[in-house]
Amino acid sequence: MIYFEGENYHFLFCNPDSVARVHSKISPFYDFPLTEIEELPYLYSQAALIPKFLYELEYDRKTSPSSAIKTPPYLKYTEGFLYSEDSKFPKESEEIFDGVHYPIRSNPYRVIGTPISKSTAPILIIRENLQTQLGSIQTGNFTLYRMFRKRMFSTKYLSLRDIVNPELNEEEVIKKIEELYFDPESKTYLFRLVKILYAGTPTEEQGLVSNLFTYEIEFAKFLRDRIFSIEILPLIHGPFLNSILNKLDERILKFSIPKLSPPVRRMVEKNVSKNKWKQILDGPNKKPEPGESFPEIVEKEIFRRFSRRIYYEEGNFPIYIDTVEEDTSKTEIEFEGIPGENFNLNRSSNEIELYAITKDKILLRILKYMEVLRIDIYLSKKERDQYEFFKISAGYILEIPKYDQAKLVIGAGINSERKPLEFSLLSFAY
């Protein structure tokens, strides 16, 4: 399985040998500014999470419109009793305390286990297939040990593997590149990409390209931006250009022809009949609206159909652990946790837990290795914040900011077994 649709996220279980092709459209369910939402690539070769409340998505001929954030009913703890905002708890609901399961048959329900200061056993409730942790692992003063990990960022690039004719050998591809209207520096980058393409497997290519983004800034700029130019068109194999020409207003094409480079013009001419080409040249032209010229349409389609997501290292971020061996690289940090009985951490599986709440931070402990973990903070119908973490080992504690105005926190992850995790953190009935 390469795709799974969750409650609030689309999950893509991809790797370099199992690539997903996904059409997405920025379409927030709420009034988030469009300019602050990332345009997503078409090709995925690594595990990825796509929020359903930000995008419309098409995969395998099925379209999923953007949708509202879904969270389970809030559980309120007061003076030893647990109240569900629903009229009753679902069937088979139970509390787990000290390894014993206690059925929940009333609303409100008298809790067996009560969170107390510095307790390592907050209330745990099972509702159907959902686990809810009430309260945090730590309150009061406690110590953690901080270290820094390389921060991973995502970007898009164009892989020659996705566009060149697979029947061509390395020399034939180089010959085609020599004819392109790129500047000498860009051609040098393209020649290096050819070497990468023919030197190894898709996995090896991905590793090499990731390092380029980390260590060679100018090469990275080319891969991220300039390579999506219309001048790459003669390298693209298959019906790509025809699919554009079949829908394009011939008058707009006529307007752009004088400005096309010779290789691109020859490519266009080859993809229409002689009579059609003569008809276009003899016909009227039409000045396109901004963003709707032939070169701009081609470049947008190249990006939409062939861009791949890649992750690379840049900068650092803090992580914490609660025990330490002799290691001077870890710094002791003091925290003061506040009571967390009002917080519900809902999770689809026992792979994340609420470690502590402080005045300005939320600490979450990862219980199983995560390939990717995404956290979205819903501040209002116009404001949000987001965090992504990659390759997080079990036992690591992550921090995110605690906003006083935050309505809720939701998130998702893909673990080492390529299985999905979804979770939400509520502090009141929203």
C-alpha positions in Angstrom: 0.0 0.0 0.0 1.4 3.4 -1.0 -1.5 5.6 -0.1 -3.8 5.8 2.9 -6.5 8.4 3.7 -6.7 9.2 7.4 -9.0 11.5 9.4 -7.1 14.7 8.9 -4.1 13.7 6.7 -3.3 11.9 3.5 -0.5 9.4 4.0 2.0 8.6 1.3 4.2 5.5 2.1 6.8 6.1 -0.7 10.4 5.3 -1.3 12.7 5.9 -4.3 11.6 2.5 -5.8 7.9 3.1 -5.1 6.9 6.6 -6.3 3.5 8.1 -5.9 2.0 10.5 -8.4 -0.4 12.9 -6.7 -2.3 15.9 -8.0 -2.9 18.4 -5.3 -4.5 21.9 -5.3 -4.2 24.5 -2.5 -7.8 24.6 -1.3 -7.9 25.4 2.5 -11.2 24.5 4.2 -10.7 27.5 6.5 -9.7 31.1 5.6 -5.9 30.6 5.8 -4.0 33.0 3.4 -3.3 31.1 0.2 0.2 32.7 -0.1 1.2 31.0 3.1 0.4 27.5 1.9 3.1 25.6 0.1 2.5 24.4 -3.4 3.1 20.6 -3.4 5.0 18.5 -5.9 3.5 15.9 -8.1 6.0 13.1 -7.5 6.8 11.6 -4.1 9.7 9.3 -3.5 9.8 9.6 0.4 7.2 9.2 3.1 5.0 12.3 3.2 1.9 13.7 5.0 -0.6 16.1 3.3 -3.2 17.9 5.5 -6.7 17.4 4.3 -7.8 20.8 5.6 -5.3 22.6 3.3 -5.5 20.7 0.0 -7.7 19.1 -2.5 -6.0 15.9 -3.6 -6.4 13.5 -6.5 -4.8 10.0 -6.4 -5.6 7.0 -8.4 -8.5 8.8 -10.2 -10.2 9.6 -6.9 -10.6 13.2 -5.8 -10.7 14.2 -2.2 -11.8 17.8 -1.5 -10.4 19.6 1.4 -12.3 19.0 4.6 -12.8 20.3 8.2 -10.5 19.1 11.0 -11.9 16.2 12.9 -11.4 15.5 16.6 -13.0 13.2 19.0 -15.4 14.4 21.8 -13.5 16.2 24.5 -13.2 14.5 27.9 -13.4 16.8 30.9 -11.9 15.7 34.3 -13.4 17.3 37.4 -13.1 16.1 41.0 -12.6 12.5 40.2 -15.2 12.3 37.5 -14.8 12.1 33.7 -17.4 13.8 31.5 -17.7 13.2 27.8 -19.2 16.0 25.7 -21.2 13.3 23.9 -24.3 12.1 25.8 -22.5 8.8 26.5 -19.3 7.0 26.0 -19.0 4.6 23.0 -19.6 0.9 23.6 -16.4 -1.0 24.7 -15.0 2.2 26.3 -12.7 1.5 29.2 -10.1 3.0 31.5 -6.6 1.4 31.8 -4.9 1.8 35.2 -1.9 -0.2 36.4 -2.4 -2.6 33.5 -6.0 -3.4 34.5 -9.0 -2.6 32.1 -12.1 -1.0 33.7 -15.3 -0.7 31.6 -16.9 2.7 31.3 -20.7 2.4 31.5 -21.8 5.8 32.6 -21.4 9.5 31.8 -20.0 11.0 34.0 -17.6 8.1 35.0 -15.7 7.9 38.3 -12.1 7.5 37.4 -10.1 4.8 39.1 -6.6 6.4 38.5 -6.2 10.1 39.3 -3.3 12.1 38.0 -1.2 13.5 40.8 2.0 15.6 40.9 4.9 13.9 39.1 2.8 10.9 38.3 4.1 8.7 35.5 0.6 7.2 34.9 -1.9 9.8 33.6 -5.4 8.7 33.0 -5.7 6.5 29.9 -9.1 6.0 28.2 -9.9 3.7 25.3 -12.8 4.7 23.1 -13.3 2.2 20.2 -10.0 2.4 18.3 -8.9 5.6 19.9 -6.6 6.1 22.9 -6.9 9.2 25.0 -4.3 10.3 27.5 -5.6 12.8 30.1 -2.8 14.7 31.9 0.9 14.7 31.3 3.7 12.4 32.4 5.5 15.3 34.3 4.3 18.2 36.4 6.2 20.4 38.7 10.0 20.8 38.5 11.9 18.2 36.4 15.1 18.0 34.4 15.7 17.0 30.8 18.9 16.7 28.8 19.1 18.7 25.6 21.0 18.0 22.4 20.7 19.2 18.9 19.8 17.4 15.7 20.1 18.5 12.1 16.9 20.1 11.0 15.5 18.7 7.8 13.8 20.9 5.2 11.8 19.9 2.2 11.9 21.4 -1.3 11.1 20.4 -4.9 13.5 19.4 -7.7 13.3 18.0 -11.2 14.8 14.5 -11.7 16.1 13.6 -15.2 14.9 10.1 -14.3 11.3 11.3 -14.7 11.6 13.1 -18.1 14.3 11.6 -20.3 13.7 8.8 -22.7 14.8 5.6 -20.8 16.1 4.1 -24.1 18.7 6.8 -24.5 22.2 6.2 -23.2 24.3 8.7 -21.3 26.1 10.1 -24.4 22.8 10.6 -26.2 21.3 12.6 -23.3 24.5 14.7 -23.0 24.2 15.5 -26.8 20.6 16.6 -26.2 21.7 18.9 -23.3 24.4 20.5 -25.5 21.6 21.7 -27.8 19.5 23.3 -25.1 19.4 27.1 -24.6 20.7 27.1 -21.0 23.7 29.2 -19.9 27.1 27.4 -19.5 26.8 27.1 -15.7 23.3 25.6 -15.9 24.5 23.1 -18.6 27.3 22.1 -16.3 24.8 21.3 -13.6 22.7 19.3 -16.1 25.8 17.3 -17.1 26.4 16.5 -13.4 22.8 15.4 -13.1 23.3 13.0 -16.1 26.2 11.5 -14.3 24.1 11.0 -11.2 21.3 9.5 -13.2 23.4 6.9 -14.8 25.7 6.2 -11.9 23.3 4.5 -9.5 19.9 3.5 -8.2 17.0 5.9 -7.4 17.9 5.7 -3.7 21.5 6.7 -4.4 20.3 9.5 -6.6 18.1 10.8 -3.8 21.0 10.8 -1.4 23.3 12.6 -3.8 20.7 15.3 -4.6 19.9 15.8 -0.9 23.6 16.5 -0.3 23.7 18.9 -3.1 20.9 21.0 -1.5 22.8 20.9 1.8 26.3 21.7 0.6 26.1 23.3 -2.9 23.8 26.3 -2.7 24.1 27.5 -6.3 23.4 24.0 -7.6 20.5 23.8 -5.3 19.0 27.0 -6.7 19.2 25.6 -10.2 17.5 22.3 -9.1 14.8 24.2 -7.3 14.1 27.0 -9.7 15.9 27.4 -13.1 15.6 23.8 -14.2 11.8 24.2 -14.5 12.4 26.6 -17.4 10.7 25.9 -20.7 14.2 25.4 -22.1 14.2 21.9 -20.5 11.2 21.0 -22.8 13.3 19.2 -25.6 14.5 16.7 -22.9 11.0 15.7 -21.9 9.9 12.4 -23.4 6.4 11.3 -24.1 3.0 13.1 -24.7 3.7 15.9 -22.3 3.8 18.7 -24.8 0.9 17.4 -26.9 -1.3 17.4 -23.8 -0.7 21.1 -23.5 -1.0 22.0 -27.2 -4.3 20.2 -27.5 -5.9 22.5 -25.0 -4.1 25.8 -25.8 -5.6 28.7 -27.7 -3.7 28.8 -31.0 -3.7 32.6 -30.9 -1.8 32.6 -27.6 0.7 30.1 -29.1 1.2 32.3 -32.2 1.9 35.3 -29.9 4.7 33.4 -28.1 6.4 31.7 -31.2 8.7 34.6 -32.1 10.1 34.6 -28.5 10.8 30.8 -28.4 14.4 29.5 -28.6 15.2 27.4 -31.7 15.2 24.1 -29.8 11.8 24.8 -28.1 10.3 26.1 -31.4 11.5 22.9 -33.2 10.0 20.8 -30.5 6.6 22.6 -30.8 6.7 22.3 -34.6 7.4 18.6 -34.4 4.3 18.1 -32.2 1.8 19.6 -34.7 1.0 18.7 -38.3 2.4 20.7 -41.1 -1.0 22.1 -42.0 -1.7 23.0 -38.4 1.6 24.7 -38.0 1.0 26.8 -41.2 -2.5 27.6 -39.9 -1.0 28.9 -36.6 1.6 31.0 -38.3 -0.9 32.5 -40.8 -3.6 33.1 -38.2 -4.1 35.9 -35.7 -2.4 36.2 -32.3 -3.7 37.1 -28.9 -1.8 38.7 -26.1 -2.2 36.4 -23.1 -3.2 37.5 -19.6 -0.4 37.5 -17.0 0.7 34.0 -16.2 -1.2 32.5 -19.2 1.5 32.7 -22.0 2.7 29.5 -23.6 6.1 29.5 -21.8 4.4 30.2 -18.4 1.8 27.4 -19.0 4.6 24.9 -19.9 6.7 25.8 -16.9 3.8 25.5 -14.5 2.9 22.1 -16.0 6.5 20.9 -15.8 6.5 21.8 -12.1 3.1 20.3 -11.5 3.8 17.0 -13.3 7.5 16.3 -12.6 8.5 18.1 -9.4 9.7 15.7 -6.7 9.9 16.4 -3.0 13.4 16.1 -1.5 14.6 16.5 2.1 17.9 18.0 3.0 19.8 19.1 6.2 20.1 22.7 7.2 20.5 24.2 10.7 19.7 22.5 14.0 16.8 22.0 16.4 16.7 20.9 20.0 15.5 17.5 21.2 15.4 16.2 24.8 15.9 12.9 26.7 15.0 12.2 30.3 18.0 10.1 31.1 21.7 10.5 30.2 24.9 8.6 30.3 28.3 10.3 30.6 28.2 12.6 27.6 29.3 16.3 27.7 27.4 17.1 24.5 24.1 17.0 26.4 23.0 20.1 28.4 20.9 19.8 31.5 17.7 21.9 31.3 15.3 22.6 34.1 11.6 22.8 33.4 8.5 23.6 35.4 5.4 21.7 34.3 1.9 23.0 35.0 -1.1 20.7 35.7 -2.3 19.0 32.5 -5.6 17.4 33.5 -7.4 19.6 31.0 -5.4 18.3 28.1 -6.6 15.3 26.0 -4.0 13.7 23.8 -6.0 11.5 21.4 -3.9 9.0 19.4 -4.7 6.2 16.9 -1.9 4.1 18.4 0.5 4.2 21.4 3.4 5.9 19.6 3.3 9.4 21.1 2.6 10.8 24.6 2.1 14.1 26.3 5.2 14.4 28.4 4.7 17.8 29.9 3.0 21.2 29.6 5.0 24.3 30.7 4.1 28.0 30.6 5.2 28.4 27.0 6.0 24.8 25.7 4.3 21.5 24.9 6.6 18.5 25.2 5.7 15.4 23.3 7.6 12.1 23.7 8.0 9.8 20.7 7.5 6.1 21.6 8.3 4.6 18.2 10.8 5.7 15.5 9.1 8.1 13.1 10.2 8.6 9.5 8.2 11.8 9.4 6.1 13.6 12.0 4.0 16.7 11.3 2.2 18.9 13.8 -0.3 21.6 12.9 -1.4 24.2 15.5 -4.8 25.7 14.7 -4.9 29.2 16.1 -8.0 30.6 14.4 -9.8 30.3 11.1 -7.2 32.6 9.6 -4.0 31.6 11.5 -2.1 28.4 11.9 1.5 27.2 12.7 3.1 24.0 11.5 6.2 21.8 12.4 7.8 18.9 10.6 10.3 16.5 12.0 12.2 13.7 10.3 13.8 10.5 11.4 13.0 10.8 15.1 14.1 7.9 17.4 11.9 6.4 20.1 12.4 8.1 23.5 13.1 11.6 22.0 11.1 14.5 23.4 10.1 17.2 21.0 9.0 20.7 21.9 6.4 22.9 20.2 5.2 26.4 21.4 2.2 26.6 23.6 0.0 29.4 22.4 -2.6 30.8 24.7 -4.9 31.4 21.7 -4.5 27.9 20.2 -7.8 26.1 19.6 -6.3 22.7 19.1 -3.2 20.8 17.9 -3.4 18.0 15.4 -0.7 15.8 13.9 0.3 12.7 12.1 3.3 10.5 11.6 4.6 7.5 9.6 6.7 5.0 11.6 9.5 2.7 10.6 7.0 0.0 9.5 5.3 2.5 7.2 2.2 2.6 9.3 0.1 5.7 10.0 -0.3 7.6 13.3 -2.8 10.4 13.9 -3.2 12.4 17.0 -4.8 15.5 18.4 -4.3 17.6 21.6 -7.3 19.4 23.0 -7.6 21.5 26.1 -11.3 22.3 25.9 -14.4 21.3 23.9 -13.9 23.1 20.6 
